[in-house]
Amino acid sequence: MAAIDLSIQRATPDVPDDGWFYVVFQGLIKGRFRQKKQAEILYKGILNETGYKPDPPAPSSRNEAVEGYLDEVENYWLDSHKHTRRGGKGRY
């Protein structure tokens, strides 16, 4: 999270490349763990201590029904060449 400078890192320029997971808070290494799940526990603990709440996402102006319909129409026309009649004289 860039907003509070809290992250789990592994093999980045900020932490050693030794295969361990590091919890980094404001540039300081707060913990070193062999398993990511253990690092996530500390990460969530620090996150709860800070009281940080991300801003809710902005409402989108997308209409899911319209976009779904347009996707279906596009797929229909992209696949329409597969459904043409084939054959010779008198087959139509």
Backbone as JSON Lines, residues from 0, in Angstrom:
{"i":0,"aa":"M","n":[0.84,-1.17,0.0],"ca":[0.0,0.0,0.0],"c":[0.89,1.23,0.0]}
{"i":1,"aa":"A","n":[0.86,1.94,-1.04],"ca":[1.69,3.13,-1.17],"c":[1.22,4.25,-0.25]}
{"i":2,"aa":"A","n":[-0.07,4.28,0.08],"ca":[-0.61,5.38,0.87],"c":[-0.01,5.41,2.28]}
{"i":3,"aa":"I","n":[0.27,4.24,2.85],"ca":[0.88,4.21,4.18],"c":[2.27,3.58,4.15]}
{"i":4,"aa":"D","n":[2.77,3.26,2.97],"ca":[4.11,2.71,2.79],"c":[4.28,1.4,3.55]}
{"i":5,"aa":"L","n":[3.36,0.47,3.33],"ca":[3.4,-0.85,3.94],"c":[3.38,-1.89,2.83]}
{"i":6,"aa":"S","n":[4.29,-2.86,2.86],"ca":[4.33,-3.85,1.79],"c":[4.97,-5.15,2.27]}
{"i":7,"aa":"I","n":[4.68,-6.21,1.51],"ca":[5.37,-7.49,1.66],"c":[6.28,-7.61,0.45]}
{"i":8,"aa":"Q","n":[7.58,-7.82,0.7],"ca":[8.54,-7.85,-0.4],"c":[9.4,-9.11,-0.32]}
{"i":9,"aa":"R","n":[9.84,-9.52,-1.49],"ca":[10.74,-10.67,-1.6],"c":[11.63,-10.44,-2.8]}
{"i":10,"aa":"A","n":[12.92,-10.46,-2.59],"ca":[13.91,-10.31,-3.67],"c":[13.73,-9.0,-4.43]}
{"i":11,"aa":"T","n":[13.59,-7.91,-3.7],"ca":[13.51,-6.58,-4.32],"c":[14.77,-5.82,-3.93]}
{"i":12,"aa":"P","n":[15.02,-4.67,-4.54],"ca":[16.21,-3.89,-4.15],"c":[16.19,-3.44,-2.68]}
{"i":13,"aa":"D","n":[15.02,-3.37,-2.07],"ca":[14.92,-2.91,-0.68],"c":[15.21,-3.99,0.35]}
{"i":14,"aa":"V","n":[15.1,-5.27,-0.04],"ca":[15.31,-6.37,0.9],"c":[16.29,-7.38,0.31]}
{"i":15,"aa":"P","n":[16.92,-8.2,1.14],"ca":[17.87,-9.19,0.63],"c":[17.2,-10.23,-0.27]}
{"i":16,"aa":"D","n":[17.96,-10.76,-1.21],"ca":[17.46,-11.79,-2.12],"c":[17.84,-13.16,-1.55]}
{"i":17,"aa":"D","n":[17.16,-13.52,-0.45],"ca":[17.47,-14.78,0.22],"c":[16.29,-15.74,0.27]}
{"i":18,"aa":"G","n":[15.2,-15.4,-0.42],"ca":[14.05,-16.29,-0.46],"c":[13.05,-16.07,0.67]}
{"i":19,"aa":"W","n":[13.32,-15.15,1.57],"ca":[12.41,-14.86,2.67],"c":[11.45,-13.74,2.28]}
{"i":20,"aa":"F","n":[10.32,-13.7,2.95],"ca":[9.34,-12.62,2.77],"c":[9.57,-11.59,3.87]}
{"i":21,"aa":"Y","n":[9.63,-10.33,3.48],"ca":[9.86,-9.25,4.42],"c":[8.66,-8.32,4.45]}
{"i":22,"aa":"V","n":[8.26,-7.93,5.66],"ca":[7.22,-6.92,5.84],"c":[7.95,-5.61,6.07]}
{"i":23,"aa":"V","n":[7.72,-4.66,5.17],"ca":[8.41,-3.37,5.23],"c":[7.37,-2.28,5.49]}
{"i":24,"aa":"F","n":[7.61,-1.51,6.56],"ca":[6.71,-0.41,6.93],"c":[7.52,0.87,7.04]}
{"i":25,"aa":"Q","n":[7.21,1.83,6.2],"ca":[7.87,3.14,6.15],"c":[9.39,2.99,6.05]}
{"i":26,"aa":"G","n":[9.83,2.07,5.19],"ca":[11.24,1.89,4.93],"c":[11.99,1.01,5.92]}
{"i":27,"aa":"L","n":[11.32,0.57,6.98],"ca":[11.96,-0.28,7.99],"c":[11.42,-1.71,7.87]}
{"i":28,"aa":"I","n":[12.31,-2.68,7.97],"ca":[11.9,-4.08,7.93],"c":[11.32,-4.45,9.3]}
{"i":29,"aa":"K","n":[10.05,-4.82,9.31],"ca":[9.36,-5.16,10.56],"c":[9.36,-6.65,10.84]}
{"i":30,"aa":"G","n":[9.58,-7.47,9.82],"ca":[9.58,-8.91,10.04],"c":[10.13,-9.65,8.84]}
{"i":31,"aa":"R","n":[10.61,-10.87,9.11],"ca":[11.2,-11.72,8.08],"c":[10.59,-13.11,8.25]}
{"i":32,"aa":"F","n":[9.99,-13.64,7.18],"ca":[9.25,-14.88,7.29],"c":[9.56,-15.82,6.14]}
{"i":33,"aa":"R","n":[9.56,-17.11,6.42],"ca":[9.8,-18.11,5.4],"c":[8.55,-18.28,4.52]}
{"i":34,"aa":"Q","n":[7.37,-18.19,5.13],"ca":[6.12,-18.38,4.4],"c":[5.37,-17.06,4.27]}
{"i":35,"aa":"K","n":[4.71,-16.91,3.13],"ca":[3.99,-15.66,2.86],"c":[2.82,-15.48,3.82]}
{"i":36,"aa":"K","n":[2.17,-16.58,4.2],"ca":[1.02,-16.47,5.12],"c":[1.43,-15.85,6.44]}
{"i":37,"aa":"Q","n":[2.61,-16.19,6.93],"ca":[3.09,-15.6,8.17],"c":[3.34,-14.11,8.0]}
{"i":38,"aa":"A","n":[3.88,-13.73,6.87],"ca":[4.11,-12.31,6.59],"c":[2.79,-11.56,6.49]}
{"i":39,"aa":"E","n":[1.79,-12.2,5.93],"ca":[0.48,-11.56,5.79],"c":[-0.15,-11.29,7.15]}
{"i":40,"aa":"I","n":[0.1,-12.16,8.13],"ca":[-0.45,-11.95,9.47],"c":[0.12,-10.66,10.08]}
{"i":41,"aa":"L","n":[1.43,-10.48,10.0],"ca":[2.04,-9.25,10.5],"c":[1.57,-8.04,9.7]}
{"i":42,"aa":"Y","n":[1.49,-8.2,8.39],"ca":[1.04,-7.12,7.51],"c":[-0.35,-6.64,7.93]}
{"i":43,"aa":"K","n":[-1.27,-7.59,8.13],"ca":[-2.64,-7.22,8.52],"c":[-2.67,-6.6,9.91]}
{"i":44,"aa":"G","n":[-1.8,-7.07,10.81],"ca":[-1.73,-6.48,12.15],"c":[-1.29,-5.03,12.1]}
{"i":45,"aa":"I","n":[-0.25,-4.75,11.33],"ca":[0.22,-3.37,11.2],"c":[-0.85,-2.51,10.52]}
{"i":46,"aa":"L","n":[-1.51,-3.07,9.53],"ca":[-2.56,-2.34,8.82],"c":[-3.69,-1.97,9.78]}
{"i":47,"aa":"N","n":[-4.08,-2.9,10.64],"ca":[-5.13,-2.62,11.63],"c":[-4.68,-1.57,12.65]}
{"i":48,"aa":"E","n":[-3.41,-1.62,13.07],"ca":[-2.89,-0.65,14.03],"c":[-2.91,0.77,13.47]}
{"i":49,"aa":"T","n":[-2.63,0.9,12.19],"ca":[-2.6,2.24,11.59],"c":[-4.0,2.81,11.42]}
{"i":50,"aa":"G","n":[-5.0,1.93,11.32],"ca":[-6.37,2.4,11.12],"c":[-6.64,2.9,9.72]}
{"i":51,"aa":"Y","n":[-5.76,2.56,8.79],"ca":[-5.91,3.02,7.4],"c":[-7.11,2.35,6.74]}
{"i":52,"aa":"K","n":[-7.92,3.15,6.11],"ca":[-9.06,2.67,5.33],"c":[-8.95,3.25,3.92]}
{"i":53,"aa":"P","n":[-8.85,2.41,2.9],"ca":[-8.73,2.95,1.54],"c":[-10.0,3.67,1.12]}
{"i":54,"aa":"D","n":[-9.84,4.64,0.25],"ca":[-11.0,5.37,-0.28],"c":[-11.86,4.42,-1.1]}
{"i":55,"aa":"P","n":[-13.18,4.56,-1.02],"ca":[-14.03,3.69,-1.84],"c":[-13.8,3.98,-3.32]}
{"i":56,"aa":"P","n":[-13.9,2.97,-4.16],"ca":[-13.68,3.19,-5.59],"c":[-14.74,4.14,-6.17]}
{"i":57,"aa":"A","n":[-14.31,4.92,-7.13],"ca":[-15.22,5.86,-7.77],"c":[-16.26,5.08,-8.57]}
{"i":58,"aa":"P","n":[-17.5,5.54,-8.55],"ca":[-18.53,4.83,-9.32],"c":[-18.21,4.91,-10.82]}
{"i":59,"aa":"S","n":[-18.38,3.79,-11.47],"ca":[-18.06,3.77,-12.9],"c":[-19.31,4.12,-13.71]}
{"i":60,"aa":"S","n":[-19.08,4.66,-14.85],"ca":[-20.19,5.03,-15.72],"c":[-20.5,3.91,-16.7]}
{"i":61,"aa":"R","n":[-19.96,2.73,-16.44],"ca":[-20.19,1.59,-17.33],"c":[-21.56,0.98,-17.06]}
{"i":62,"aa":"N","n":[-22.2,0.55,-18.1],"ca":[-23.45,-0.16,-17.97],"c":[-23.17,-1.61,-18.34]}
{"i":63,"aa":"E","n":[-23.2,-2.49,-17.35],"ca":[-22.82,-3.89,-17.56],"c":[-23.71,-4.57,-18.59]}
{"i":64,"aa":"A","n":[-25.01,-4.29,-18.57],"ca":[-25.93,-4.94,-19.5],"c":[-25.61,-4.55,-20.94]}
{"i":65,"aa":"V","n":[-25.36,-3.27,-21.17],"ca":[-25.06,-2.8,-22.52],"c":[-23.72,-3.38,-22.99]}
{"i":66,"aa":"E","n":[-22.74,-3.36,-22.12],"ca":[-21.44,-3.89,-22.51],"c":[-21.5,-5.39,-22.77]}
{"i":67,"aa":"G","n":[-22.29,-6.11,-21.99],"ca":[-22.47,-7.54,-22.23],"c":[-23.11,-7.8,-23.57]}
{"i":68,"aa":"Y","n":[-24.12,-7.0,-23.91],"ca":[-24.79,-7.15,-25.2],"c":[-23.83,-6.86,-26.34]}
{"i":69,"aa":"L","n":[-23.06,-5.79,-26.21],"ca":[-22.1,-5.45,-27.26],"c":[-21.03,-6.53,-27.42]}
{"i":70,"aa":"D","n":[-20.62,-7.14,-26.33],"ca":[-19.66,-8.25,-26.43],"c":[-20.27,-9.44,-27.16]}
{"i":71,"aa":"E","n":[-21.54,-9.74,-26.87],"ca":[-22.21,-10.85,-27.56],"c":[-22.33,-10.57,-29.05]}
{"i":72,"aa":"V","n":[-22.68,-9.35,-29.42],"ca":[-22.81,-9.0,-30.84],"c":[-21.45,-9.12,-31.53]}
{"i":73,"aa":"E","n":[-20.42,-8.63,-30.89],"ca":[-19.08,-8.71,-31.47],"c":[-18.66,-10.16,-31.66]}
{"i":74,"aa":"N","n":[-18.92,-11.0,-30.66],"ca":[-18.57,-12.42,-30.78],"c":[-19.37,-13.09,-31.89]}
{"i":75,"aa":"Y","n":[-20.64,-12.71,-32.05],"ca":[-21.47,-13.27,-33.12],"c":[-20.84,-12.99,-34.48]}
{"i":76,"aa":"W","n":[-20.46,-11.73,-34.7],"ca":[-19.91,-11.38,-36.0],"c":[-18.49,-11.91,-36.19]}
{"i":77,"aa":"L","n":[-17.75,-12.05,-35.12],"ca":[-16.42,-12.64,-35.24],"c":[-16.48,-14.12,-35.62]}
{"i":78,"aa":"D","n":[-17.53,-14.8,-35.15],"ca":[-17.67,-16.23,-35.43],"c":[-18.61,-16.52,-36.59]}
{"i":79,"aa":"S","n":[-19.17,-15.5,-37.22],"ca":[-20.18,-15.74,-38.27],"c":[-19.62,-16.49,-39.47]}
{"i":80,"aa":"H","n":[-18.34,-16.34,-39.76],"ca":[-17.76,-17.04,-40.91],"c":[-17.76,-18.55,-40.7]}
{"i":81,"aa":"K","n":[-17.87,-18.99,-39.47],"ca":[-17.87,-20.42,-39.18],"c":[-19.2,-21.08,-39.52]}
{"i":82,"aa":"H","n":[-20.25,-20.28,-39.69],"ca":[-21.59,-20.83,-39.86],"c":[-22.14,-20.63,-41.28]}
{"i":83,"aa":"T","n":[-21.26,-20.35,-42.21],"ca":[-21.74,-20.17,-43.59],"c":[-22.01,-21.52,-44.21]}
{"i":84,"aa":"R","n":[-22.91,-21.53,-45.16],"ca":[-23.21,-22.78,-45.86],"c":[-22.08,-23.12,-46.78]}
{"i":85,"aa":"R","n":[-21.84,-24.38,-46.9],"ca":[-20.8,-24.84,-47.79],"c":[-21.39,-25.85,-48.76]}
{"i":86,"aa":"G","n":[-20.76,-25.95,-49.86],"ca":[-21.23,-26.94,-50.82],"c":[-21.22,-26.37,-52.23]}
{"i":87,"aa":"G","n":[-21.6,-27.16,-53.14],"ca":[-21.57,-26.75,-54.53],"c":[-22.92,-26.33,-55.05]}
{"i":88,"aa":"K","n":[-23.14,-26.57,-56.34],"ca":[-24.39,-26.21,-57.0],"c":[-25.58,-26.92,-56.35]}
{"i":89,"aa":"G","n":[-26.66,-26.19,-56.23],"ca":[-27.88,-26.77,-55.72],"c":[-27.92,-27.01,-54.21]}
{"i":90,"aa":"R","n":[-26.97,-26.56,-53.53],"ca":[-26.94,-26.79,-52.09],"c":[-27.66,-25.7,-51.31]}
{"i":91,"aa":"Y","n":[-28.06,-24.63,-52.01],"ca":[-28.7,-23.54,-51.3],"c":[-30.16,-23.69,-51.4]}
